[in-house]
Amino acid sequence: MNTDLSVQYFVLRGDSEATDYVVDGAFMANEKPKVKYELHCVDTYVTGNSEQDWESFHLEGIYFTSEGKWGETPYRTEIGLE
């Protein structure tokens, strides 16, 4: 189980600036199913007014169908839905 938080600040053309907040992570719901999530929030001053809003939310389910070795290299196959 993991959750990461990242903040990216960048200056757009002119004096405009924006900050992008990203929370993403994943956890194993059981031995085979995995759930991934990603949430984006943006804080910007592009229009001359301060604006904050949720930009996107992604939720993905992954199911590991099989695993094995190809020579010495381990592998896993999966099916996912976003």
PDB file of N, CA, C and O in Angstrom:
ATOM      1  N   MET A   1       0.853  -1.171   0.000  1.00  0.00           N
ATOM      2  CA  MET A   1       0.000   0.000   0.000  1.00  0.00           C
ATOM      3  C   MET A   1       0.900   1.236   0.000  1.00  0.00           C
ATOM      4  O   MET A   1       1.829   1.332   0.802  1.00  0.00           O
ATOM      5  N   ASN A   2       0.630   2.156  -0.879  1.00  0.00           N
ATOM      6  CA  ASN A   2       1.412   3.388  -0.908  1.00  0.00           C
ATOM      7  C   ASN A   2       0.547   4.562  -1.365  1.00  0.00           C
ATOM      8  O   ASN A   2      -0.419   4.384  -2.108  1.00  0.00           O
ATOM      9  N   THR A   3       0.899   5.738  -0.919  1.00  0.00           N
ATOM     10  CA  THR A   3       0.276   6.981  -1.373  1.00  0.00           C
ATOM     11  C   THR A   3       1.370   8.010  -1.538  1.00  0.00           C
ATOM     12  O   THR A   3       2.190   8.196  -0.639  1.00  0.00           O
ATOM     13  N   ASP A   4       1.391   8.677  -2.669  1.00  0.00           N
ATOM     14  CA  ASP A   4       2.384   9.708  -2.951  1.00  0.00           C
ATOM     15  C   ASP A   4       1.671  11.039  -3.117  1.00  0.00           C
ATOM     16  O   ASP A   4       0.548  11.097  -3.619  1.00  0.00           O
ATOM     17  N   LEU A   5       2.325  12.096  -2.698  1.00  0.00           N
ATOM     18  CA  LEU A   5       1.825  13.452  -2.877  1.00  0.00           C
ATOM     19  C   LEU A   5       2.910  14.246  -3.564  1.00  0.00           C
ATOM     20  O   LEU A   5       4.053  14.265  -3.107  1.00  0.00           O
ATOM     21  N   SER A   6       2.566  14.901  -4.657  1.00  0.00           N
ATOM     22  CA  SER A   6       3.543  15.751  -5.335  1.00  0.00           C
ATOM     23  C   SER A   6       2.911  17.098  -5.633  1.00  0.00           C
ATOM     24  O   SER A   6       1.707  17.201  -5.867  1.00  0.00           O
ATOM     25  N   VAL A   7       3.738  18.118  -5.622  1.00  0.00           N
ATOM     26  CA  VAL A   7       3.305  19.480  -5.918  1.00  0.00           C
ATOM     27  C   VAL A   7       4.233  20.011  -7.000  1.00  0.00           C
ATOM     28  O   VAL A   7       5.456  19.966  -6.860  1.00  0.00           O
ATOM     29  N   GLN A   8       3.644  20.514  -8.082  1.00  0.00           N
ATOM     30  CA  GLN A   8       4.420  21.076  -9.180  1.00  0.00           C
ATOM     31  C   GLN A   8       4.017  22.532  -9.356  1.00  0.00           C
ATOM     32  O   GLN A   8       2.837  22.845  -9.509  1.00  0.00           O
ATOM     33  N   TYR A   9       4.990  23.404  -9.333  1.00  0.00           N
ATOM     34  CA  TYR A   9       4.750  24.834  -9.533  1.00  0.00           C
ATOM     35  C   TYR A   9       5.384  25.215 -10.853  1.00  0.00           C
ATOM     36  O   TYR A   9       6.530  24.853 -11.118  1.00  0.00           O
ATOM     37  N   PHE A  10       4.659  25.938 -11.681  1.00  0.00           N
ATOM     38  CA  PHE A  10       5.233  26.384 -12.943  1.00  0.00           C
ATOM     39  C   PHE A  10       4.658  27.732 -13.328  1.00  0.00           C
ATOM     40  O   PHE A  10       3.536  28.080 -12.960  1.00  0.00           O
ATOM     41  N   VAL A  11       5.453  28.484 -14.079  1.00  0.00           N
ATOM     42  CA  VAL A  11       5.053  29.793 -14.566  1.00  0.00           C
ATOM     43  C   VAL A  11       4.648  29.639 -16.026  1.00  0.00           C
ATOM     44  O   VAL A  11       5.405  29.124 -16.849  1.00  0.00           O
ATOM     45  N   LEU A  12       3.440  30.095 -16.326  1.00  0.00           N
ATOM     46  CA  LEU A  12       2.937  30.033 -17.691  1.00  0.00           C
ATOM     47  C   LEU A  12       3.396  31.270 -18.448  1.00  0.00           C
ATOM     48  O   LEU A  12       4.215  32.028 -17.928  1.00  0.00           O
ATOM     49  N   ARG A  13       2.910  31.494 -19.623  1.00  0.00           N
ATOM     50  CA  ARG A  13       3.280  32.686 -20.403  1.00  0.00           C
ATOM     51  C   ARG A  13       2.895  33.947 -19.649  1.00  0.00           C
ATOM     52  O   ARG A  13       1.827  34.007 -19.041  1.00  0.00           O
ATOM     53  N   GLY A  14       3.746  34.941 -19.685  1.00  0.00           N
ATOM     54  CA  GLY A  14       3.462  36.192 -18.999  1.00  0.00           C
ATOM     55  C   GLY A  14       3.654  36.048 -17.503  1.00  0.00           C
ATOM     56  O   GLY A  14       4.594  35.394 -17.053  1.00  0.00           O
ATOM     57  N   ASP A  15       2.771  36.653 -16.737  1.00  0.00           N
ATOM     58  CA  ASP A  15       2.871  36.621 -15.286  1.00  0.00           C
ATOM     59  C   ASP A  15       2.013  35.525 -14.656  1.00  0.00           C
ATOM     60  O   ASP A  15       1.944  35.420 -13.432  1.00  0.00           O
ATOM     61  N   SER A  16       1.367  34.719 -15.473  1.00  0.00           N
ATOM     62  CA  SER A  16       0.485  33.683 -14.947  1.00  0.00           C
ATOM     63  C   SER A  16       1.298  32.567 -14.300  1.00  0.00           C
ATOM     64  O   SER A  16       2.406  32.250 -14.732  1.00  0.00           O
ATOM     65  N   GLU A  17       0.730  31.991 -13.277  1.00  0.00           N
ATOM     66  CA  GLU A  17       1.387  30.881 -12.609  1.00  0.00           C
ATOM     67  C   GLU A  17       0.337  29.848 -12.235  1.00  0.00           C
ATOM     68  O   GLU A  17      -0.853  30.155 -12.157  1.00  0.00           O
ATOM     69  N   ALA A  18       0.789  28.622 -12.005  1.00  0.00           N
ATOM     70  CA  ALA A  18      -0.127  27.551 -11.637  1.00  0.00           C
ATOM     71  C   ALA A  18       0.605  26.568 -10.732  1.00  0.00           C
ATOM     72  O   ALA A  18       1.817  26.380 -10.837  1.00  0.00           O
ATOM     73  N   THR A  19      -0.148  25.959  -9.858  1.00  0.00           N
ATOM     74  CA  THR A  19       0.372  24.909  -9.000  1.00  0.00           C
ATOM     75  C   THR A  19      -0.531  23.698  -9.176  1.00  0.00           C
ATOM     76  O   THR A  19      -1.749  23.802  -9.038  1.00  0.00           O
ATOM     77  N   ASP A  20       0.061  22.556  -9.480  1.00  0.00           N
ATOM     78  CA  ASP A  20      -0.677  21.321  -9.698  1.00  0.00           C
ATOM     79  C   ASP A  20      -0.393  20.389  -8.522  1.00  0.00           C
ATOM     80  O   ASP A  20       0.761  20.045  -8.266  1.00  0.00           O
ATOM     81  N   TYR A  21      -1.438  19.982  -7.811  1.00  0.00           N
ATOM     82  CA  TYR A  21      -1.305  19.052  -6.692  1.00  0.00           C
ATOM     83  C   TYR A  21      -1.760  17.678  -7.167  1.00  0.00           C
ATOM     84  O   TYR A  21      -2.837  17.543  -7.749  1.00  0.00           O
ATOM     85  N   VAL A  22      -0.953  16.673  -6.923  1.00  0.00           N
ATOM     86  CA  VAL A  22      -1.270  15.322  -7.364  1.00  0.00           C
ATOM     87  C   VAL A  22      -1.150  14.369  -6.176  1.00  0.00           C
ATOM     88  O   VAL A  22      -0.135  14.342  -5.481  1.00  0.00           O
ATOM     89  N   VAL A  23      -2.200  13.597  -5.963  1.00  0.00           N
ATOM     90  CA  VAL A  23      -2.178  12.516  -4.975  1.00  0.00           C
ATOM     91  C   VAL A  23      -2.400  11.238  -5.758  1.00  0.00           C
ATOM     92  O   VAL A  23      -3.408  11.103  -6.453  1.00  0.00           O
ATOM     93  N   ASP A  24      -1.477  10.303  -5.656  1.00  0.00           N
ATOM     94  CA  ASP A  24      -1.682   9.028  -6.331  1.00  0.00           C
ATOM     95  C   ASP A  24      -1.155   7.902  -5.463  1.00  0.00           C
ATOM     96  O   ASP A  24      -0.256   8.084  -4.641  1.00  0.00           O
ATOM     97  N   GLY A  25      -1.727   6.764  -5.667  1.00  0.00           N
ATOM     98  CA  GLY A  25      -1.321   5.617  -4.873  1.00  0.00           C
ATOM     99  C   GLY A  25      -1.974   4.347  -5.358  1.00  0.00           C
ATOM    100  O   GLY A  25      -2.692   4.331  -6.358  1.00  0.00           O
ATOM    101  N   ALA A  26      -1.708   3.278  -4.624  1.00  0.00           N
ATOM    102  CA  ALA A  26      -2.251   1.979  -4.976  1.00  0.00           C
ATOM    103  C   ALA A  26      -2.258   1.099  -3.739  1.00  0.00           C
ATOM    104  O   ALA A  26      -1.486   1.302  -2.802  1.00  0.00           O
ATOM    105  N   PHE A  27      -3.141   0.126  -3.762  1.00  0.00           N
ATOM    106  CA  PHE A  27      -3.132  -0.869  -2.704  1.00  0.00           C
ATOM    107  C   PHE A  27      -3.665  -2.188  -3.245  1.00  0.00           C
ATOM    108  O   PHE A  27      -4.487  -2.218  -4.160  1.00  0.00           O
ATOM    109  N   MET A  28      -3.189  -3.257  -2.670  1.00  0.00           N
ATOM    110  CA  MET A  28      -3.654  -4.582  -3.038  1.00  0.00           C
ATOM    111  C   MET A  28      -4.906  -4.864  -2.215  1.00  0.00           C
ATOM    112  O   MET A  28      -4.847  -4.894  -0.986  1.00  0.00           O
ATOM    113  N   ALA A  29      -6.031  -5.069  -2.881  1.00  0.00           N
ATOM    114  CA  ALA A  29      -7.280  -5.362  -2.191  1.00  0.00           C
ATOM    115  C   ALA A  29      -7.290  -6.800  -1.666  1.00  0.00           C
ATOM    116  O   ALA A  29      -7.996  -7.116  -0.709  1.00  0.00           O
ATOM    117  N   ASN A  30      -6.515  -7.647  -2.292  1.00  0.00           N
ATOM    118  CA  ASN A  30      -6.379  -9.043  -1.912  1.00  0.00           C
ATOM    119  C   ASN A  30      -5.107  -9.541  -2.587  1.00  0.00           C
ATOM    120  O   ASN A  30      -4.243  -8.738  -2.938  1.00  0.00           O
ATOM    121  N   GLU A  31      -4.978 -10.852  -2.773  1.00  0.00           N
ATOM    122  CA  GLU A  31      -3.771 -11.384  -3.394  1.00  0.00           C
ATOM    123  C   GLU A  31      -3.658 -11.017  -4.870  1.00  0.00           C
ATOM    124  O   GLU A  31      -2.555 -10.771  -5.358  1.00  0.00           O
ATOM    125  N   LYS A  32      -4.770 -10.974  -5.584  1.00  0.00           N
ATOM    126  CA  LYS A  32      -4.744 -10.714  -7.032  1.00  0.00           C
ATOM    127  C   LYS A  32      -5.248  -9.335  -7.446  1.00  0.00           C
ATOM    128  O   LYS A  32      -4.654  -8.737  -8.343  1.00  0.00           O
ATOM    129  N   PRO A  33      -6.313  -8.795  -6.844  1.00  0.00           N
ATOM    130  CA  PRO A  33      -6.798  -7.475  -7.302  1.00  0.00           C
ATOM    131  C   PRO A  33      -6.019  -6.322  -6.672  1.00  0.00           C
ATOM    132  O   PRO A  33      -5.652  -6.358  -5.497  1.00  0.00           O
ATOM    133  N   LYS A  34      -5.780  -5.301  -7.491  1.00  0.00           N
ATOM    134  CA  LYS A  34      -5.065  -4.099  -7.066  1.00  0.00           C
ATOM    135  C   LYS A  34      -5.900  -2.890  -7.463  1.00  0.00           C
ATOM    136  O   LYS A  34      -6.535  -2.898  -8.518  1.00  0.00           O
ATOM    137  N   VAL A  35      -5.909  -1.861  -6.641  1.00  0.00           N
ATOM    138  CA  VAL A  35      -6.649  -0.635  -6.925  1.00  0.00           C
ATOM    139  C   VAL A  35      -5.654   0.517  -6.987  1.00  0.00           C
ATOM    140  O   VAL A  35      -4.865   0.715  -6.064  1.00  0.00           O
ATOM    141  N   LYS A  36      -5.696   1.275  -8.080  1.00  0.00           N
ATOM    142  CA  LYS A  36      -4.852   2.465  -8.248  1.00  0.00           C
ATOM    143  C   LYS A  36      -5.752   3.687  -8.306  1.00  0.00           C
ATOM    144  O   LYS A  36      -6.860   3.628  -8.840  1.00  0.00           O
ATOM    145  N   TYR A  37      -5.270   4.801  -7.752  1.00  0.00           N
ATOM    146  CA  TYR A  37      -6.046   6.030  -7.791  1.00  0.00           C
ATOM    147  C   TYR A  37      -5.121   7.214  -8.025  1.00  0.00           C
ATOM    148  O   TYR A  37      -3.944   7.187  -7.666  1.00  0.00           O
ATOM    149  N   GLU A  38      -5.681   8.256  -8.636  1.00  0.00           N
ATOM    150  CA  GLU A  38      -4.924   9.475  -8.927  1.00  0.00           C
ATOM    151  C   GLU A  38      -5.897  10.653  -8.911  1.00  0.00           C
ATOM    152  O   GLU A  38      -6.944  10.615  -9.556  1.00  0.00           O
ATOM    153  N   LEU A  39      -5.541  11.688  -8.172  1.00  0.00           N
ATOM    154  CA  LEU A  39      -6.382  12.869  -8.019  1.00  0.00           C
ATOM    155  C   LEU A  39      -5.545  14.102  -8.327  1.00  0.00           C
ATOM    156  O   LEU A  39      -4.463  14.275  -7.765  1.00  0.00           O
ATOM    157  N   HIS A  40      -6.042  14.965  -9.220  1.00  0.00           N
ATOM    158  CA  HIS A  40      -5.352  16.201  -9.587  1.00  0.00           C
ATOM    159  C   HIS A  40      -6.179  17.401  -9.144  1.00  0.00           C
ATOM    160  O   HIS A  40      -7.391  17.445  -9.356  1.00  0.00           O
ATOM    161  N   CYS A  41      -5.521  18.361  -8.536  1.00  0.00           N
ATOM    162  CA  CYS A  41      -6.139  19.625  -8.162  1.00  0.00           C
ATOM    163  C   CYS A  41      -5.228  20.736  -8.679  1.00  0.00           C
ATOM    164  O   CYS A  41      -4.005  20.633  -8.576  1.00  0.00           O
ATOM    165  N   VAL A  42      -5.811  21.788  -9.230  1.00  0.00           N
ATOM    166  CA  VAL A  42      -5.012  22.873  -9.787  1.00  0.00           C
ATOM    167  C   VAL A  42      -5.374  24.184  -9.107  1.00  0.00           C
ATOM    168  O   VAL A  42      -6.538  24.448  -8.803  1.00  0.00           O
ATOM    169  N   ASP A  43      -4.360  24.990  -8.878  1.00  0.00           N
ATOM    170  CA  ASP A  43      -4.514  26.336  -8.307  1.00  0.00           C
ATOM    171  C   ASP A  43      -3.818  27.270  -9.288  1.00  0.00           C
ATOM    172  O   ASP A  43      -2.605  27.174  -9.474  1.00  0.00           O
ATOM    173  N   THR A  44      -4.564  28.168  -9.917  1.00  0.00           N
ATOM    174  CA  THR A  44      -3.980  28.985 -10.976  1.00  0.00           C
ATOM    175  C   THR A  44      -4.425  30.441 -10.878  1.00  0.00           C
ATOM    176  O   THR A  44      -5.393  30.769 -10.192  1.00  0.00           O
ATOM    177  N   TYR A  45      -3.713  31.284 -11.563  1.00  0.00           N
ATOM    178  CA  TYR A  45      -3.996  32.713 -11.624  1.00  0.00           C
ATOM    179  C   TYR A  45      -4.020  33.159 -13.088  1.00  0.00           C
ATOM    180  O   TYR A  45      -3.685  34.303 -13.396  1.00  0.00           O
ATOM    181  N   VAL A  46      -4.415  32.260 -13.982  1.00  0.00           N
ATOM    182  CA  VAL A  46      -4.370  32.509 -15.421  1.00  0.00           C
ATOM    183  C   VAL A  46      -5.315  33.623 -15.844  1.00  0.00           C
ATOM    184  O   VAL A  46      -4.950  34.449 -16.681  1.00  0.00           O
ATOM    185  N   THR A  47      -6.522  33.664 -15.286  1.00  0.00           N
ATOM    186  CA  THR A  47      -7.533  34.636 -15.713  1.00  0.00           C
ATOM    187  C   THR A  47      -7.412  35.977 -14.993  1.00  0.00           C
ATOM    188  O   THR A  47      -8.197  36.890 -15.251  1.00  0.00           O
ATOM    189  N   GLY A  48      -6.437  36.104 -14.095  1.00  0.00           N
ATOM    190  CA  GLY A  48      -6.318  37.322 -13.311  1.00  0.00           C
ATOM    191  C   GLY A  48      -6.945  37.183 -11.942  1.00  0.00           C
ATOM    192  O   GLY A  48      -6.727  38.018 -11.064  1.00  0.00           O
ATOM    193  N   ASN A  49      -7.723  36.133 -11.757  1.00  0.00           N
ATOM    194  CA  ASN A  49      -8.316  35.799 -10.466  1.00  0.00           C
ATOM    195  C   ASN A  49      -7.785  34.454 -10.004  1.00  0.00           C
ATOM    196  O   ASN A  49      -7.507  33.575 -10.821  1.00  0.00           O
ATOM    197  N   SER A  50      -7.647  34.295  -8.717  1.00  0.00           N
ATOM    198  CA  SER A  50      -7.208  33.016  -8.182  1.00  0.00           C
ATOM    199  C   SER A  50      -8.310  31.986  -8.358  1.00  0.00           C
ATOM    200  O   SER A  50      -9.448  32.215  -7.949  1.00  0.00           O
ATOM    201  N   GLU A  51      -7.981  30.853  -8.965  1.00  0.00           N
ATOM    202  CA  GLU A  51      -8.947  29.787  -9.193  1.00  0.00           C
ATOM    203  C   GLU A  51      -8.375  28.472  -8.679  1.00  0.00           C
ATOM    204  O   GLU A  51      -7.215  28.145  -8.930  1.00  0.00           O
ATOM    205  N   GLN A  52      -9.195  27.734  -7.966  1.00  0.00           N
ATOM    206  CA  GLN A  52      -8.826  26.410  -7.499  1.00  0.00           C
ATOM    207  C   GLN A  52      -9.944  25.456  -7.883  1.00  0.00           C
ATOM    208  O   GLN A  52     -11.124  25.779  -7.748  1.00  0.00           O
ATOM    209  N   ASP A  53      -9.560  24.267  -8.368  1.00  0.00           N
ATOM    210  CA  ASP A  53     -10.582  23.320  -8.772  1.00  0.00           C
ATOM    211  C   ASP A  53      -9.970  21.926  -8.872  1.00  0.00           C
ATOM    212  O   ASP A  53      -8.766  21.767  -9.078  1.00  0.00           O
ATOM    213  N   TRP A  54     -10.844  20.907  -8.719  1.00  0.00           N
ATOM    214  CA  TRP A  54     -10.433  19.540  -8.989  1.00  0.00           C
ATOM    215  C   TRP A  54     -10.304  19.404 -10.496  1.00  0.00           C
ATOM    216  O   TRP A  54     -11.225  19.759 -11.231  1.00  0.00           O
ATOM    217  N   GLU A  55      -9.208  18.912 -10.948  1.00  0.00           N
ATOM    218  CA  GLU A  55      -8.992  18.785 -12.382  1.00  0.00           C
ATOM    219  C   GLU A  55      -9.396  17.405 -12.891  1.00  0.00           C
ATOM    220  O   GLU A  55     -10.071  17.298 -13.915  1.00  0.00           O
ATOM    221  N   SER A  56      -8.992  16.350 -12.188  1.00  0.00           N
ATOM    222  CA  SER A  56      -9.357  15.006 -12.636  1.00  0.00           C
ATOM    223  C   SER A  56      -9.210  14.003 -11.499  1.00  0.00           C
ATOM    224  O   SER A  56      -8.476  14.221 -10.536  1.00  0.00           O
ATOM    225  N   PHE A  57      -9.930  12.903 -11.644  1.00  0.00           N
ATOM    226  CA  PHE A  57      -9.838  11.789 -10.715  1.00  0.00           C
ATOM    227  C   PHE A  57      -9.851  10.515 -11.543  1.00  0.00           C
ATOM    228  O   PHE A  57     -10.745  10.314 -12.366  1.00  0.00           O
ATOM    229  N   HIS A  58      -8.879   9.666 -11.333  1.00  0.00           N
ATOM    230  CA  HIS A  58      -8.790   8.393 -12.048  1.00  0.00           C
ATOM    231  C   HIS A  58      -8.788   7.260 -11.030  1.00  0.00           C
ATOM    232  O   HIS A  58      -8.090   7.318 -10.018  1.00  0.00           O
ATOM    233  N   LEU A  59      -9.564   6.248 -11.308  1.00  0.00           N
ATOM    234  CA  LEU A  59      -9.614   5.057 -10.483  1.00  0.00           C
ATOM    235  C   LEU A  59      -9.441   3.868 -11.415  1.00  0.00           C
ATOM    236  O   LEU A  59     -10.141   3.756 -12.422  1.00  0.00           O
ATOM    237  N   GLU A  60      -8.521   2.991 -11.085  1.00  0.00           N
ATOM    238  CA  GLU A  60      -8.213   1.870 -11.967  1.00  0.00           C
ATOM    239  C   GLU A  60      -8.179   0.582 -11.158  1.00  0.00           C
ATOM    240  O   GLU A  60      -7.549   0.516 -10.103  1.00  0.00           O
ATOM    241  N   GLY A  61      -8.852  -0.422 -11.654  1.00  0.00           N
ATOM    242  CA  GLY A  61      -8.799  -1.747 -11.052  1.00  0.00           C
ATOM    243  C   GLY A  61      -7.912  -2.647 -11.887  1.00  0.00           C
ATOM    244  O   GLY A  61      -8.025  -2.666 -13.112  1.00  0.00           O
ATOM    245  N   ILE A  62      -7.045  -3.381 -11.250  1.00  0.00           N
ATOM    246  CA  ILE A  62      -6.121  -4.279 -11.941  1.00  0.00           C
ATOM    247  C   ILE A  62      -6.260  -5.659 -11.319  1.00  0.00           C
ATOM    248  O   ILE A  62      -6.315  -5.795 -10.097  1.00  0.00           O
ATOM    249  N   TYR A  63      -6.316  -6.680 -12.165  1.00  0.00           N
ATOM    250  CA  TYR A  63      -6.371  -8.052 -11.692  1.00  0.00           C
ATOM    251  C   TYR A  63      -5.208  -8.811 -12.312  1.00  0.00           C
ATOM    252  O   TYR A  63      -5.089  -8.887 -13.535  1.00  0.00           O
ATOM    253  N   PHE A  64      -4.357  -9.368 -11.471  1.00  0.00           N
ATOM    254  CA  PHE A  64      -3.207 -10.137 -11.946  1.00  0.00           C
ATOM    255  C   PHE A  64      -3.677 -11.544 -12.273  1.00  0.00           C
ATOM    256  O   PHE A  64      -4.076 -12.298 -11.386  1.00  0.00           O
ATOM    257  N   THR A  65      -3.628 -11.893 -13.562  1.00  0.00           N
ATOM    258  CA  THR A  65      -4.160 -13.174 -14.017  1.00  0.00           C
ATOM    259  C   THR A  65      -3.183 -14.326 -13.838  1.00  0.00           C
ATOM    260  O   THR A  65      -3.597 -15.442 -13.525  1.00  0.00           O
ATOM    261  N   SER A  66      -1.898 -14.074 -14.030  1.00  0.00           N
ATOM    262  CA  SER A  66      -0.921 -15.154 -13.875  1.00  0.00           C
ATOM    263  C   SER A  66       0.461 -14.554 -13.640  1.00  0.00           C
ATOM    264  O   SER A  66       0.703 -13.373 -13.891  1.00  0.00           O
ATOM    265  N   GLU A  67       1.349 -15.396 -13.156  1.00  0.00           N
ATOM    266  CA  GLU A  67       2.735 -14.989 -12.972  1.00  0.00           C
ATOM    267  C   GLU A  67       3.611 -16.211 -13.185  1.00  0.00           C
ATOM    268  O   GLU A  67       3.170 -17.352 -13.051  1.00  0.00           O
ATOM    269  N   GLY A  68       4.843 -15.941 -13.513  1.00  0.00           N
ATOM    270  CA  GLY A  68       5.776 -17.039 -13.768  1.00  0.00           C
ATOM    271  C   GLY A  68       7.160 -16.491 -14.041  1.00  0.00           C
ATOM    272  O   GLY A  68       7.479 -15.358 -13.681  1.00  0.00           O
ATOM    273  N   LYS A  69       7.982 -17.315 -14.686  1.00  0.00           N
ATOM    274  CA  LYS A  69       9.337 -16.898 -15.046  1.00  0.00           C
ATOM    275  C   LYS A  69       9.582 -17.204 -16.508  1.00  0.00           C
ATOM    276  O   LYS A  69       9.176 -18.249 -17.015  1.00  0.00           O
ATOM    277  N   TRP A  70      10.238 -16.300 -17.168  1.00  0.00           N
ATOM    278  CA  TRP A  70      10.681 -16.495 -18.538  1.00  0.00           C
ATOM    279  C   TRP A  70      12.199 -16.513 -18.464  1.00  0.00           C
ATOM    280  O   TRP A  70      12.837 -15.460 -18.448  1.00  0.00           O
ATOM    281  N   GLY A  71      12.768 -17.693 -18.419  1.00  0.00           N
ATOM    282  CA  GLY A  71      14.193 -17.818 -18.122  1.00  0.00           C
ATOM    283  C   GLY A  71      14.403 -17.456 -16.662  1.00  0.00           C
ATOM    284  O   GLY A  71      13.840 -18.100 -15.777  1.00  0.00           O
ATOM    285  N   GLU A  72      15.194 -16.450 -16.406  1.00  0.00           N
ATOM    286  CA  GLU A  72      15.430 -15.950 -15.048  1.00  0.00           C
ATOM    287  C   GLU A  72      14.598 -14.704 -14.730  1.00  0.00           C
ATOM    288  O   GLU A  72      14.653 -14.191 -13.613  1.00  0.00           O
ATOM    289  N   THR A  73      13.831 -14.220 -15.705  1.00  0.00           N
ATOM    290  CA  THR A  73      13.072 -12.986 -15.538  1.00  0.00           C
ATOM    291  C   THR A  73      11.642 -13.281 -15.091  1.00  0.00           C
ATOM    292  O   THR A  73      10.901 -13.953 -15.809  1.00  0.00           O
ATOM    293  N   PRO A  74      11.239 -12.788 -13.913  1.00  0.00           N
ATOM    294  CA  PRO A  74       9.858 -12.996 -13.483  1.00  0.00           C
ATOM    295  C   PRO A  74       8.903 -12.078 -14.254  1.00  0.00           C
ATOM    296  O   PRO A  74       9.290 -10.988 -14.675  1.00  0.00           O
ATOM    297  N   TYR A  75       7.669 -12.520 -14.433  1.00  0.00           N
ATOM    298  CA  TYR A  75       6.666 -11.701 -15.108  1.00  0.00           C
ATOM    299  C   TYR A  75       5.303 -11.913 -14.450  1.00  0.00           C
ATOM    300  O   TYR A  75       5.073 -12.907 -13.760  1.00  0.00           O
ATOM    301  N   ARG A  76       4.406 -10.948 -14.684  1.00  0.00           N
ATOM    302  CA  ARG A  76       2.998 -11.036 -14.268  1.00  0.00           C
ATOM    303  C   ARG A  76       2.146 -10.519 -15.406  1.00  0.00           C
ATOM    304  O   ARG A  76       2.501  -9.523 -16.036  1.00  0.00           O
ATOM    305  N   THR A  77       1.052 -11.158 -15.679  1.00  0.00           N
ATOM    306  CA  THR A  77       0.095 -10.640 -16.648  1.00  0.00           C
ATOM    307  C   THR A  77      -1.093 -10.086 -15.872  1.00  0.00           C
ATOM    308  O   THR A  77      -1.432 -10.569 -14.791  1.00  0.00           O
ATOM    309  N   GLU A  78      -1.710  -9.070 -16.446  1.00  0.00           N
ATOM    310  CA  GLU A  78      -2.799  -8.398 -15.742  1.00  0.00           C
ATOM    311  C   GLU A  78      -3.865  -7.928 -16.706  1.00  0.00           C
ATOM    312  O   GLU A  78      -3.633  -7.772 -17.905  1.00  0.00           O
ATOM    313  N   ILE A  79      -5.045  -7.707 -16.144  1.00  0.00           N
ATOM    314  CA  ILE A  79      -6.163  -7.096 -16.855  1.00  0.00           C
ATOM    315  C   ILE A  79      -6.556  -5.882 -16.046  1.00  0.00           C
ATOM    316  O   ILE A  79      -6.666  -5.966 -14.823  1.00  0.00           O
ATOM    317  N   GLY A  80      -6.773  -4.739 -16.708  1.00  0.00           N
ATOM    318  CA  GLY A  80      -7.103  -3.521 -15.989  1.00  0.00           C
ATOM    319  C   GLY A  80      -8.298  -2.805 -16.579  1.00  0.00           C
ATOM    320  O   GLY A  80      -8.623  -2.967 -17.755  1.00  0.00           O
ATOM    321  N   LEU A  81      -8.944  -2.016 -15.750  1.00  0.00           N
ATOM    322  CA  LEU A  81     -10.102  -1.224 -16.166  1.00  0.00           C
ATOM    323  C   LEU A  81      -9.990   0.137 -15.501  1.00  0.00           C
ATOM    324  O   LEU A  81      -9.828   0.230 -14.285  1.00  0.00           O
ATOM    325  N   GLU A  82     -10.078   1.196 -16.305  1.00  0.00           N
ATOM    326  CA  GLU A  82      -9.998   2.556 -15.769  1.00  0.00           C
ATOM    327  C   GLU A  82     -11.287   3.293 -16.040  1.00  0.00           C
ATOM    328  O   GLU A  82     -11.422   4.459 -15.667  1.00  0.00           O
TER     329      GLU A  82
END
